[in-house]
Amino acid sequence: MLKTLRACFDEAGYTVDGVRELLGPVAGAALARDQVVPALRVVREDPSTLAALTALLWIQEPVPVSAALPVAELVGTGLARREGDLLVPLLHVEPLDWPGQTRYAVSDLKVRPGDAPGSLAADHVVGVGGASYNLARLVVHRAVDSALDLGTGSGVQALLLADRARRITATDTNPRALELTRLSLDLSGMNAELRQGSLFQPVPERYDLIVSNPPFVISPDGRFPYRESGMAGDDVCRRLVQQAPNHLTEGGWCQLLANWLHIDGEPWDERVADWISGCDAWVVQRDVQDPAEYAELWLRDSCEAGSAEYRERYDAWLAYFERERVTGIGFGWISLREGGGSIKVEELRHAVDQPVGAYVESVLDGFVAADHPFTRLRTADGVVSEQIGRPGAEDPERIVLRQTSGLRRATGVGTTEAALAGVCDGSLPLEPLLGAIAQLTDTDEDAVRAHADAVLPELVADGFFEVTG
């Protein structure tokens, strides 16, 4: 049955690109925001099989039974049921927007704006979303023998790992999630071993790569397992990070999305850094919300805005954060690499080049190198120098080094660093270069060297220079 369905999807062009072309830019953008009215206007006027599949499986609207649709297979696999001359959707099936073979994530029906409050079941399985792609774009670009998708949900990460991992294991605490993951894998013509359990309990083995989009939402009650672990505060992310090194092969990677609490009187970066041992680690805070914003976001997510319980639950959320002295909630990425102990925790709010996974290894290599003595440097590719000052002035007021690719950092520098950026190609040791800069700027050589010793490690860690010796 699933092979017949997959063949029908292929023939109809039921892919992300196919649906985008069908809907056009306005309706397609609205559907990406979970607004279905513009898309419905398009598919109701289109007689194609693609329009019927999009309406039934993505927009989640009943469609007329038609000879062009594999009715027996849709019903037999539990994706839809027949009610007279209509097919009614039972599950959401969304093609993944990812290069290579088309894959399909099967999940419970989406809850969208306008749906009745309280329509989420306790064992609801969520489908592909922005967080799914955020994590997938972070994952290091390397082939591995074994990979673990911890907290798989509908199997999105397992599906996306299929082209780089020889063996995949996927886990979840929710039996229904594993059922739908199996359906996602089978429909996509892929395979993984599925196990039920929390965190690393069902997987004593070690893996080359662990990825996780865990139920990181921090709430007072843990009502929805698809997003909330039921553990206190940010404990689910803390435990995952603390336990991961014991489940990584030599040099293995663990990459996850996380929320962490900002607690009054406790620097957030120090709190998160304290979770980490036995790994090189890169923690990036991409966003921070105040307690009210956070509660509103997740009450909207569960379509509880407008419900009779909305104000009561909103108040309970704020009371919980107040008791815990929470001033904000951070969201970001954590990448761990087994071995070493270099840790970089930072905030990056600006847009960066995607996918980060294409260069995440070099990011970790950079700040690991900065923790050790170095004698030669080269200016990293894509770094440019900008001089800012009044027109006609002899000297600039400010010099900025800027990355034109990758993480696109920018930092103000002094004359010494700016001069090094212009001459460092890795061929000469730093010592004579610093001596020459001291002579050209009529500066004491010891002062130039001391300044370089103070600022160069951070510039190396941030990727403006690369260590060559």
Number of C-alpha atoms within 10 A of each C-alpha: 14 16 13 13 19 19 13 18 20 13 11 18 17 23 20 16 12 15 19 16 11 21 22 13 11 11 20 20 16 15 19 11 11 14 17 21 12 16 23 19 12 15 19 13 9 13 10 14 19 24 24 24 23 25 21 23 24 20 24 21 18 20 20 15 17 13 8 13 19 17 17 14 16 22 17 13 14 13 22 23 19 17 11 9 11 15 22 22 25 20 20 22 25 21 21 20 15 13 8 8 11 18 25 28 26 31 28 22 20 19 17 16 17 10 12 14 20 12 13 17 11 11 16 20 27 21 22 22 11 9 11 16 17 18 22 23 16 22 25 19 15 11 14 17 12 19 28 31 27 27 26 27 35 29 32 26 25 28 25 20 21 18 13 15 18 13 16 23 19 27 29 25 21 20 16 17 26 23 17 22 29 22 23 25 22 17 22 21 16 15 18 21 12 19 17 17 15 16 20 18 10 15 18 9 12 18 25 21 28 25 25 24 24 24 22 23 26 27 24 18 15 16 14 19 19 25 21 19 24 19 16 13 21 19 17 24 27 19 14 19 23 16 16 25 24 14 21 24 17 13 15 22 27 28 25 25 23 25 24 25 25 23 17 12 9 12 11 19 17 10 15 19 16 11 14 21 20 16 24 22 28 21 23 21 20 15 14 20 15 13 21 15 13 20 22 15 14 17 19 15 14 17 21 23 20 13 14 10 12 17 13 10 17 18 12 16 21 18 14 17 22 13 8 14 15 19 17 19 22 19 18 21 18 21 24 28 26 22 18 13 16 20 19 18 16 13 14 16 12 10 11 14 13 14 18 20 18 16 18 19 17 13 19 23 18 22 24 20 18 22 15 9 11 16 12 19 24 22 20 17 13 12 19 17 18 13 13 13 12 9 8 7 9 8 12 13 10 13 19 17 21 18 20 15 13 18 20 17 18 17 13 14 16 14 13 19 21 18 15 20 20 13 14 19 17 17 12 16 16 20 12 10 16 20 16 13 20 18 12 9 12 9 12 12 17 12 11 20 17 10 14 17 12 11 14 19 22 16 19 24 21 21 26 26 26 26 22 15 15
